Amino acid sequence: MEFAIQLIIILICLFYGARKGGIALGLLGGIGLVILVFVFHLQPGKPPVDVMLVIIAVVAASATLQASGGLDVMLQIAEKLLRRNPKYVSIVAPFVTCTLTILCGTGHVVYTILPIIYDVAIKNNIRPERPMAASSIGAQMGIIASPVSVAVVSLVAMLGNFTFNGKHLEFLDLLAITIPSTLLGILAIGIFSWFRGKDLDQDEAFRAFIALPENRHYVYGDTATLLDKKLPTSNWIAMWIFLASIAVVALLGAFSELRRPLTVNHCRWCWLSRCLCCSPER
């Protein structure tokens, strides 16, 4: 009974904080913790310092990629791929956003590509909701398949002390599960989205809406593109440095013998990932 009351208190704090949004979620979570400690006399645990530092490192690396212009290069390449296969945008777009997330470790990098996905779809008489909805989901699914995402690195760090069938969960073991399942899920989402809703030329409500010139201009508008930007060489260099860091993280995570000269044991894998994520900034 006492456990049920504690659970209800935590859920109330979380749901109310989520409803208010912003900093309220963190503050109300702290209020719930205070109630559990001082009212129910529960022993507080240790803060997950390793996980917190991994989050800081990954966010700093992604921010550096954007500030250095490397992200613009990735987005231009993604747009070229989308415009090369406009008829299959409902399937290609979620794979593109998923790949961006896998490379960058966060799904927030895809915001700039969404208007381009809309433009490719609407100019080819495809319902924009098909590729855009699938792309948003694909971007978030890519988190569990990214070697530099907070979720993957933190999970490897937290499960490092446990054994499964007498074997520790290695970095490559986790990705061997998440990457194939993610790609199959993206394919399923793309195929489902391809047949979602009526085609625009058969949607009477849509055709009636764009009958007015102002509505038609609002829907089709100007072409959204990143291809008209000429990016300097420094942007390409920044992208390759970032990708090289990701490759090193993946290699050191996959082959434990490469980590031995660095005296990094199984439990300190998160320390290594923090160093590599932050090293390009210096």
C-alpha positions as CSV (number, residue, x, y, z in Angstrom):
1,M,0.0,0.0,0.0
2,E,2.8,2.4,0.9
3,F,4.6,1.6,-2.4
4,A,1.3,2.5,-4.3
5,I,1.1,5.8,-2.5
6,Q,4.7,6.6,-3.4
7,L,4.2,5.7,-7.0
8,I,1.0,7.9,-7.2
9,I,2.9,10.9,-5.7
10,I,5.7,10.5,-8.3
11,L,3.3,10.2,-11.2
12,I,1.3,13.2,-10.1
13,C,4.6,15.3,-9.9
14,L,5.7,14.1,-13.3
15,F,2.4,14.5,-15.1
16,Y,1.8,18.0,-13.6
17,G,5.4,19.0,-14.4
18,A,5.0,17.8,-18.0
19,R,1.7,19.7,-18.3
20,K,3.4,22.9,-17.1
21,G,6.5,22.2,-19.2
22,G,10.0,23.7,-19.1
23,I,11.8,23.9,-15.8
24,A,8.6,22.9,-13.9
25,L,9.2,19.2,-14.8
26,G,12.6,19.2,-13.1
27,L,11.4,21.2,-10.1
28,L,8.3,19.1,-9.4
29,G,10.4,15.9,-9.8
30,G,12.6,17.4,-7.0
31,I,9.5,18.0,-4.9
32,G,8.5,14.3,-5.3
33,L,12.0,13.3,-4.2
34,V,11.8,15.5,-1.1
35,I,8.5,13.9,-0.2
36,L,9.9,10.4,-0.6
37,V,13.0,11.2,1.5
38,F,11.5,13.2,4.4
39,V,7.9,11.9,4.6
40,F,8.5,8.2,3.7
41,H,12.1,8.1,5.0
42,L,13.5,6.5,1.9
43,Q,17.3,6.5,1.4
44,P,18.3,8.7,-1.6
45,G,20.5,7.1,-4.2
46,K,23.7,8.5,-5.7
47,P,23.3,10.8,-8.7
48,P,24.2,9.1,-12.0
49,V,27.3,11.2,-12.5
50,D,28.6,9.1,-15.4
51,V,25.3,9.4,-17.3
52,M,25.1,13.2,-16.6
53,L,28.6,13.7,-17.9
54,V,27.9,11.6,-21.0
55,I,24.8,13.9,-21.7
56,I,27.0,17.0,-21.4
57,A,29.7,15.5,-23.7
58,V,27.2,14.5,-26.4
59,V,25.3,17.8,-26.3
60,A,28.6,19.7,-26.5
61,A,29.8,17.6,-29.4
62,S,26.5,18.2,-31.3
63,A,26.5,21.9,-30.6
64,T,30.1,22.1,-31.8
65,L,29.1,20.3,-35.0
66,Q,26.4,22.9,-35.6
67,A,28.5,25.9,-34.7
68,S,31.3,24.8,-37.0
69,G,29.0,24.3,-40.0
70,G,29.5,20.6,-40.2
71,L,25.8,20.0,-39.7
72,D,25.0,22.2,-42.8
73,V,27.1,19.8,-44.9
74,M,25.2,16.8,-43.6
75,L,21.9,18.5,-44.3
76,Q,22.9,19.4,-47.9
77,I,23.9,15.8,-48.6
78,A,20.6,14.6,-47.1
79,E,18.7,17.0,-49.3
80,K,20.5,15.8,-52.5
81,L,19.5,12.3,-51.6
82,L,15.8,13.3,-51.1
83,R,15.5,15.3,-54.3
84,R,17.2,12.5,-56.2
85,N,14.4,10.1,-55.3
86,P,11.2,12.3,-54.9
87,K,8.7,9.5,-55.7
88,Y,10.0,7.4,-52.8
89,V,10.2,10.2,-50.3
90,S,7.9,8.5,-47.9
91,I,10.5,5.7,-47.5
92,V,13.7,7.5,-48.1
93,A,13.0,10.5,-45.7
94,P,12.7,8.4,-42.5
95,F,15.9,6.6,-43.4
96,V,17.6,10.0,-43.9
97,T,16.5,11.4,-40.6
98,C,17.3,8.2,-38.8
99,T,20.8,8.2,-40.3
100,L,21.3,11.9,-39.2
101,T,20.4,10.9,-35.7
102,I,22.7,7.9,-35.7
103,L,25.6,10.1,-36.8
104,C,24.9,13.0,-34.5
105,G,23.5,11.2,-31.5
106,T,20.4,13.4,-31.2
107,G,17.1,13.7,-33.0
108,H,17.0,17.5,-32.8
109,V,19.3,17.9,-35.8
110,V,16.5,17.0,-38.2
111,Y,14.4,20.1,-37.7
112,T,16.0,21.9,-40.6
113,I,15.4,19.0,-43.0
114,L,11.6,18.8,-42.3
115,P,10.7,21.8,-44.5
116,I,12.7,20.2,-47.3
117,I,10.9,16.9,-46.9
118,Y,7.6,18.9,-47.1
119,D,8.7,20.7,-50.2
120,V,9.8,17.5,-52.0
121,A,6.5,15.8,-51.1
122,I,4.1,18.6,-52.0
123,K,5.9,19.4,-55.3
124,N,5.5,15.7,-56.3
125,N,1.8,15.5,-55.4
126,I,2.5,13.4,-52.3
127,R,0.7,14.0,-49.0
128,P,3.3,15.8,-46.9
129,E,2.1,14.1,-43.7
130,R,3.3,10.7,-45.0
131,P,7.0,11.4,-45.1
132,M,7.0,14.0,-42.3
133,A,5.3,11.8,-39.7
134,A,7.5,8.9,-40.6
135,S,10.6,11.1,-40.5
136,S,9.9,12.5,-37.1
137,I,9.5,8.9,-35.7
138,G,12.6,7.7,-37.6
139,A,14.7,10.5,-36.1
140,Q,13.8,9.4,-32.6
141,M,14.2,5.7,-33.3
142,G,17.7,6.4,-34.5
143,I,18.8,7.3,-31.0
144,I,18.9,3.7,-29.8
145,A,21.1,2.8,-32.8
146,S,23.6,5.6,-32.5
147,P,27.1,4.8,-31.1
148,V,27.3,8.3,-29.6
149,S,23.8,8.8,-28.3
150,V,23.3,9.3,-24.6
151,A,20.9,6.4,-24.5
152,V,23.3,3.8,-25.9
153,V,26.4,5.0,-24.1
154,S,24.6,5.3,-20.8
155,L,23.0,1.9,-21.1
156,V,26.3,0.2,-21.8
157,A,27.8,2.1,-18.7
158,M,24.9,1.1,-16.4
159,L,24.8,-2.6,-17.5
160,G,28.6,-2.9,-17.4
161,N,28.5,-4.6,-14.0
162,F,25.9,-7.2,-15.0
163,T,26.3,-10.4,-16.8
164,F,24.0,-12.1,-19.3
165,N,24.5,-15.8,-19.7
166,G,27.9,-15.4,-18.1
167,K,29.0,-12.6,-20.4
168,H,29.1,-8.8,-20.0
169,L,27.0,-6.7,-22.3
170,E,29.5,-5.1,-24.7
171,F,29.0,-2.1,-26.9
172,L,28.8,-4.1,-30.1
173,D,26.4,-6.6,-28.6
174,L,23.9,-3.8,-27.9
175,L,24.3,-2.2,-31.3
176,A,23.9,-5.6,-33.0
177,I,20.4,-5.7,-31.5
178,T,19.3,-2.1,-31.9
179,I,20.6,-1.3,-35.4
180,P,18.9,-4.1,-37.3
181,S,15.7,-3.7,-35.3
182,T,15.7,0.1,-35.9
183,L,16.2,-0.2,-39.7
184,L,13.5,-2.8,-40.0
185,G,11.2,-0.6,-38.0
186,I,12.0,2.4,-40.2
187,L,11.2,0.3,-43.3
188,A,7.8,-0.7,-41.8
189,I,7.0,2.9,-40.9
190,G,7.9,4.0,-44.5
191,I,5.8,1.3,-46.1
192,F,2.8,2.1,-43.9
193,S,3.1,5.9,-44.5
194,W,3.3,5.3,-48.2
195,F,-0.4,4.3,-48.2
196,R,-1.6,6.6,-45.5
197,G,-4.5,8.9,-46.5
198,K,-5.8,9.8,-50.0
199,D,-3.5,11.0,-52.8
200,L,-3.7,14.7,-53.1
201,D,-5.2,14.6,-56.6
202,Q,-8.0,12.4,-55.2
203,D,-8.6,14.4,-52.0
204,E,-11.7,16.6,-52.7
205,A,-11.2,18.7,-49.5
206,F,-7.6,19.5,-50.5
207,R,-8.5,20.4,-54.1
208,A,-11.3,22.7,-52.8
209,F,-8.9,24.4,-50.4
210,I,-6.2,25.1,-53.0
211,A,-8.8,26.4,-55.5
212,L,-8.3,29.8,-54.0
213,P,-5.0,31.4,-55.2
214,E,-3.9,32.6,-51.7
215,N,-4.4,29.1,-50.3
216,R,-2.5,27.5,-53.2
217,H,0.4,29.9,-52.6
218,Y,0.3,29.1,-48.9
219,V,0.4,25.3,-49.5
220,Y,3.0,25.3,-52.3
221,G,4.9,28.5,-51.5
222,D,8.5,29.0,-52.3
223,T,11.0,26.2,-52.7
224,A,12.8,25.4,-49.4
225,T,16.3,24.3,-50.1
226,L,19.8,24.3,-48.7
227,L,21.5,23.6,-52.1
228,D,21.8,27.3,-52.9
229,K,24.3,27.7,-50.1
230,K,28.0,27.5,-50.9
231,L,29.7,26.0,-47.9
232,P,33.4,26.7,-47.2
233,T,36.0,24.0,-46.9
234,S,36.1,24.4,-43.1
235,N,32.6,23.1,-42.8
236,W,33.6,19.9,-44.6
237,I,36.7,19.5,-42.4
238,A,34.5,20.0,-39.3
239,M,32.1,17.3,-40.5
240,W,34.9,14.8,-41.2
241,I,36.5,15.5,-37.8
242,F,33.2,14.8,-36.1
243,L,32.6,11.6,-38.1
244,A,36.2,10.4,-37.3
245,S,35.5,10.8,-33.6
246,I,32.3,8.7,-34.0
247,A,34.3,6.1,-35.9
248,V,36.8,5.9,-33.1
249,V,34.1,5.6,-30.4
250,A,32.5,2.8,-32.4
251,L,35.8,1.0,-32.9
252,L,36.9,1.2,-29.3
253,G,33.5,0.1,-28.2
254,A,33.5,-2.8,-30.5
255,F,37.0,-4.2,-29.8
256,S,37.9,-4.3,-26.2
257,E,41.6,-5.2,-27.0
258,L,42.0,-1.7,-28.4
259,R,41.0,-0.2,-25.1
260,R,43.6,-2.1,-23.0
261,P,46.5,0.2,-23.8
262,L,44.4,3.0,-22.5
263,T,43.8,1.2,-19.2
264,V,40.1,1.7,-19.6
265,N,38.3,-1.2,-18.0
266,H,34.8,-2.4,-18.8
267,C,33.1,-0.2,-16.3
268,R,34.7,3.0,-17.5
269,W,33.6,2.9,-21.1
270,C,31.5,6.0,-20.6
271,W,34.7,7.9,-19.5
272,L,36.3,7.1,-22.9
273,S,33.2,8.2,-24.8
274,R,33.2,11.5,-23.0
275,C,36.8,12.2,-23.9
276,L,36.2,11.4,-27.6
277,C,33.0,13.4,-27.8
278,C,34.7,16.5,-26.3
279,S,38.1,16.2,-28.0
280,P,37.0,17.8,-31.4
281,E,36.0,21.0,-29.4
282,R,39.6,21.5,-28.4
